[in-house]
Amino acid sequence: MKHIIITVALVASVISCKEKTKKEAVPTKVEQAPSVAPTPVKADTSNMVHFKGGKITIGSDKGTAIEKPAFEKEIAPFYLDKNLVTVAEFRTFVEATNYKTEAEKFGDSGVFLFDQGQWTLMPGATWEYPLGETEAKSIDNHPVTHVSWNDAKAYANWVGKRLPTEFEWEFAAKNGGNSTYPWGETVLVNGKHQANVWQGATVQDAKIEDGYKLTSPVGHYGETPAGLSDMAGNVWQWCENTFESYPGAARPDPKDPNFKTTRGGAFMFDQALEKSFTTTFRAKNSIDTSLFNTGFRCAK
């Protein structure tokens, strides 16, 4: 059964197949993404940033419950894509492999209705039609959305890469150090937005001061000190690992392999407000979930 879990700070809203109108084609169990053979050529690392790795503090004792307690972890050397995977790049993959995303199989995907203040499973919403098939098509240089963890894995395999672990992601977002945001210590730098983030105290209070209500072009806000773009805001980013509580957590959450970590926050409102764009903030979603504010980048 397909489950859409929209994590807003520490509150989760669930949309399941039971809320669909009755139709025979609705899957009754999670559909795993079909295997896609990796490209036979060596993965291209020319648009990736190499990190030498090392010891880093993961999490924050000043953050939300799921960011605590902070702990030390050794990170092995790795590469991380400079940019989020774009619509154009995902289209190349689809055309080369005839891949069908889980949103296309299920016939709908998660979209937030700003006028109604709620999430819905939008019929026809896919990576190509992010607001539904009667609305505008996705823009080539924007991050691809409506991709599940399974879909992201299939793409990564095809290009000879993988998804980053959340610890690699945090190491890269912190530029190998301990910065609060990927670009520094404050959301604004000299009064200028550094990412496509939400401005407003509620869902209805959208100020759009950064110029974009929904997704923005990949790389529009420049690079972090490490040379990465869109490491906060724009879209949530799938990570490789199963979501679990940190060692020594006061109230450990049950570990479920069907739920993977997401990082980075999005253009969308979150109850954690500015904290959702920090380098330590975390969320989770089920492997078959696809949303209009979730995408990914690859690692190696």
C-alpha positions as CSV (number, residue, x, y, z in Angstrom):
1,M,0.0,0.0,0.0
2,K,1.3,3.4,-0.9
3,H,1.8,5.8,2.0
4,I,2.6,9.5,1.7
5,I,4.2,10.8,4.9
6,I,4.6,14.6,4.9
7,T,6.9,15.5,7.8
8,V,6.5,19.0,9.1
9,A,8.9,19.6,11.9
10,L,8.0,16.8,14.4
11,V,4.4,16.5,13.2
12,A,3.6,14.0,10.4
13,S,0.5,14.1,8.2
14,V,-0.4,10.9,6.5
15,I,-2.2,10.4,3.2
16,S,-2.9,6.8,2.3
17,C,-4.5,4.8,-0.4
18,K,-7.7,4.6,1.7
19,E,-8.3,8.3,1.0
20,K,-8.3,7.7,-2.7
21,T,-11.6,7.4,-4.6
22,K,-12.2,3.7,-5.4
23,K,-10.5,2.5,-8.5
24,E,-9.3,-0.9,-9.5
25,A,-5.8,0.2,-10.6
26,V,-4.8,1.4,-7.1
27,P,-1.8,-0.8,-6.0
28,T,-2.3,-2.7,-2.8
29,K,1.3,-2.9,-1.8
30,V,4.5,-1.0,-2.3
31,E,5.9,-1.3,-5.8
32,Q,9.6,-1.6,-5.8
33,A,11.4,0.4,-8.5
34,P,12.5,-1.9,-11.4
35,S,16.2,-2.5,-11.6
36,V,18.0,-0.3,-14.2
37,A,21.4,-1.4,-15.3
38,P,24.2,1.1,-14.6
39,T,25.7,2.9,-17.5
40,P,28.6,0.9,-18.8
41,V,30.9,4.0,-18.8
42,K,32.7,5.3,-15.8
43,A,30.6,7.7,-13.7
44,D,31.3,11.3,-14.6
45,T,32.7,13.1,-11.6
46,S,33.5,16.4,-13.4
47,N,30.5,18.1,-11.8
48,M,31.0,16.6,-8.4
49,V,32.8,18.0,-5.4
50,H,35.4,15.7,-3.7
51,F,35.5,15.6,0.1
52,K,38.5,14.1,1.9
53,G,36.4,13.1,4.8
54,G,37.4,13.1,8.5
55,K,35.9,13.4,11.9
56,I,32.8,15.6,12.4
57,T,30.1,16.3,14.9
58,I,26.7,15.0,13.7
59,G,23.5,16.5,15.0
60,S,23.0,19.3,17.5
61,D,22.2,19.4,21.2
62,K,20.4,22.7,20.5
63,G,18.2,21.3,17.8
64,T,14.9,19.4,17.7
65,A,14.6,16.0,19.4
66,I,15.5,14.0,16.3
67,E,18.8,16.0,16.0
68,K,19.9,15.0,19.5
69,P,22.2,14.0,21.0
70,A,25.2,15.3,18.9
71,F,27.9,12.6,18.4
72,E,31.3,12.3,16.6
73,K,31.5,10.3,13.4
74,E,34.4,9.5,11.0
75,I,33.4,10.1,7.4
76,A,35.3,8.3,4.6
77,P,36.3,10.3,1.4
78,F,33.4,10.7,-1.1
79,Y,32.2,12.7,-4.0
80,L,28.9,14.7,-4.0
81,D,27.1,16.2,-7.0
82,K,27.5,20.0,-7.1
83,N,23.9,20.4,-8.0
84,L,20.5,18.8,-7.5
85,V,19.4,16.5,-10.3
86,T,17.4,18.6,-12.8
87,V,14.3,17.9,-14.7
88,A,16.3,17.8,-18.0
89,E,18.8,15.2,-16.5
90,F,16.0,13.0,-15.3
91,R,14.3,13.2,-18.7
92,T,17.4,11.9,-20.3
93,F,17.3,8.9,-17.9
94,V,13.6,8.3,-18.6
95,E,14.1,8.5,-22.4
96,A,17.1,6.2,-22.3
97,T,15.5,3.5,-20.1
98,N,11.7,3.9,-20.5
99,Y,11.7,4.2,-16.8
100,K,8.3,4.8,-15.1
101,T,8.2,6.5,-11.7
102,E,6.1,5.4,-8.9
103,A,4.0,8.5,-9.1
104,E,3.2,7.5,-12.7
105,K,2.3,4.0,-11.6
106,F,0.1,5.1,-8.8
107,G,-1.5,7.8,-10.9
108,D,-1.0,10.6,-8.3
109,S,1.5,12.3,-6.1
110,G,1.7,14.6,-3.1
111,V,1.0,18.3,-3.7
112,F,0.2,21.0,-1.2
113,L,-2.9,23.1,-2.0
114,F,-2.0,26.6,-0.7
115,D,-5.5,27.9,-1.2
116,Q,-6.9,25.1,1.0
117,G,-4.0,24.8,3.4
118,Q,-3.7,21.1,3.0
119,W,-1.9,18.2,1.2
120,T,-3.6,16.1,-1.4
121,L,-2.7,13.2,-3.7
122,M,-3.0,15.1,-6.9
123,P,-4.2,13.0,-9.9
124,G,-1.7,13.2,-12.7
125,A,1.1,14.9,-10.7
126,T,4.5,13.6,-11.9
127,W,8.0,14.7,-12.4
128,E,6.9,16.2,-15.7
129,Y,3.7,17.8,-14.4
130,P,4.5,18.8,-10.8
131,L,1.0,20.4,-10.1
132,G,-1.0,17.9,-12.1
133,E,-1.4,17.1,-15.8
134,T,-3.7,20.1,-16.5
135,E,-1.1,22.5,-15.2
136,A,2.2,23.7,-16.6
137,K,5.1,21.2,-17.3
138,S,8.2,21.2,-15.2
139,I,11.0,23.5,-16.1
140,D,14.2,21.8,-17.4
141,N,16.7,23.7,-15.2
142,H,14.7,23.3,-12.0
143,P,15.2,20.3,-9.6
144,V,13.2,17.2,-10.5
145,T,10.5,16.5,-8.0
146,H,7.8,13.8,-7.5
147,V,10.5,11.2,-7.4
148,S,10.4,8.5,-4.7
149,W,13.5,7.1,-3.0
150,N,13.2,4.1,-5.2
151,D,13.1,6.4,-8.3
152,A,16.2,8.3,-7.1
153,K,18.1,5.1,-6.5
154,A,17.2,3.9,-10.0
155,Y,18.6,7.1,-11.5
156,A,21.7,7.0,-9.4
157,N,22.4,3.4,-10.4
158,W,22.0,4.4,-14.1
159,V,24.7,7.1,-13.9
160,G,27.0,4.8,-11.9
161,K,26.5,6.7,-8.6
162,R,24.5,6.3,-5.4
163,L,22.6,8.5,-3.0
164,P,24.6,10.1,-0.2
165,T,24.2,9.0,3.4
166,E,22.8,11.7,5.7
167,F,26.2,11.9,7.4
168,E,28.0,12.5,4.1
169,W,25.3,15.1,3.3
170,E,25.8,16.8,6.7
171,F,29.6,16.8,6.3
172,A,29.3,18.4,2.9
173,A,26.6,20.9,4.1
174,K,28.9,22.0,7.0
175,N,31.8,22.3,4.5
176,G,33.7,19.8,6.6
177,G,33.3,22.1,9.7
178,N,30.4,23.0,11.9
179,S,28.4,25.8,10.2
180,T,24.8,26.4,11.1
181,Y,23.7,26.9,7.5
182,P,25.6,25.7,4.4
183,W,26.7,29.3,3.7
184,G,27.3,30.5,7.2
185,E,25.6,31.4,10.5
186,T,22.5,33.4,9.5
187,V,19.7,32.8,7.0
188,L,20.3,36.2,5.3
189,V,23.8,37.4,4.5
190,N,24.0,41.2,4.1
191,G,20.2,41.2,3.8
192,K,20.3,38.8,0.8
193,H,18.7,35.3,0.6
194,Q,21.2,32.5,0.1
195,A,18.6,29.8,-0.8
196,N,15.0,29.3,-1.9
197,V,13.5,29.2,1.5
198,W,10.1,29.9,3.1
199,Q,9.3,33.4,4.5
200,G,6.3,33.5,6.8
201,A,5.1,32.3,10.1
202,T,2.2,30.2,8.7
203,V,1.4,28.4,5.4
204,Q,-0.9,31.2,4.5
205,D,1.7,33.8,5.2
206,A,3.9,33.5,2.1
207,K,6.0,36.6,1.4
208,I,8.1,35.2,-1.5
209,E,10.9,37.6,-0.7
210,D,13.5,35.3,-2.4
211,G,11.6,35.5,-5.7
212,Y,10.1,32.0,-5.8
213,K,7.0,30.5,-4.4
214,L,7.8,27.0,-5.6
215,T,11.1,25.5,-7.0
216,S,13.9,27.7,-8.3
217,P,16.5,27.1,-11.0
218,V,19.3,24.9,-9.8
219,G,22.3,26.9,-8.7
220,H,20.4,30.2,-8.8
221,Y,21.7,31.3,-5.3
222,G,25.3,30.5,-6.0
223,E,27.7,28.1,-4.2
224,T,28.6,27.3,-0.6
225,P,32.2,27.5,0.5
226,A,32.6,23.9,-0.5
227,G,31.3,24.6,-4.0
228,L,27.8,23.1,-3.7
229,S,24.5,24.7,-4.7
230,D,21.0,24.3,-3.1
231,M,22.2,22.5,0.0
232,A,19.3,24.1,1.8
233,G,15.9,25.0,0.6
234,N,14.4,24.5,-2.9
235,V,13.7,20.7,-2.4
236,W,14.2,18.1,0.3
237,Q,17.0,15.7,-0.7
238,W,16.7,11.9,-0.4
239,C,19.6,10.2,1.5
240,E,20.7,6.6,1.2
241,N,20.2,5.5,4.8
242,T,17.3,4.3,6.8
243,F,16.1,6.9,9.3
244,E,16.9,6.0,12.9
245,S,17.4,7.8,16.2
246,Y,20.9,8.9,17.1
247,P,22.9,6.9,19.6
248,G,21.7,7.8,23.2
249,A,18.5,9.5,22.1
250,A,16.1,10.1,25.0
251,R,13.1,8.5,23.2
252,P,14.4,6.4,20.3
253,D,12.0,5.9,17.3
254,P,11.5,2.4,16.0
255,K,13.7,1.7,13.0
256,D,11.8,0.9,9.8
257,P,13.8,0.1,6.7
258,N,10.9,1.5,4.6
259,F,11.6,5.0,5.8
260,K,14.7,6.9,4.6
261,T,16.2,10.2,5.8
262,T,15.7,13.5,3.9
263,R,17.8,16.6,4.4
264,G,18.0,20.3,3.5
265,G,14.4,21.6,3.9
266,A,12.5,23.0,0.9
267,F,10.7,26.1,-0.5
268,M,7.7,24.8,1.5
269,F,6.6,25.9,5.0
270,D,7.8,23.9,7.9
271,Q,6.8,24.4,11.5
272,A,10.5,24.4,12.4
273,L,10.8,27.6,10.3
274,E,14.4,28.7,9.9
275,K,15.7,25.6,11.7
276,S,14.5,23.4,8.8
277,F,17.3,24.9,6.7
278,T,20.1,24.1,9.1
279,T,22.9,21.6,8.4
280,T,21.6,19.3,11.2
281,F,17.8,19.3,10.6
282,R,16.4,15.9,9.5
283,A,13.1,14.5,8.3
284,K,12.0,11.1,6.9
285,N,9.7,9.6,4.3
286,S,8.7,6.2,3.0
287,I,10.6,4.8,0.1
288,D,7.6,5.0,-2.3
289,T,6.6,8.5,-1.4
290,S,6.8,11.3,-4.0
291,L,6.1,15.0,-3.3
292,F,6.3,18.3,-5.2
293,N,9.0,19.5,-2.8
294,T,11.4,16.5,-2.7
295,G,14.3,15.7,-5.1
296,F,17.8,14.5,-4.8
297,R,21.5,14.7,-5.7
298,C,24.0,11.8,-6.2
299,A,27.2,10.8,-4.4
300,K,30.0,8.4,-5.2
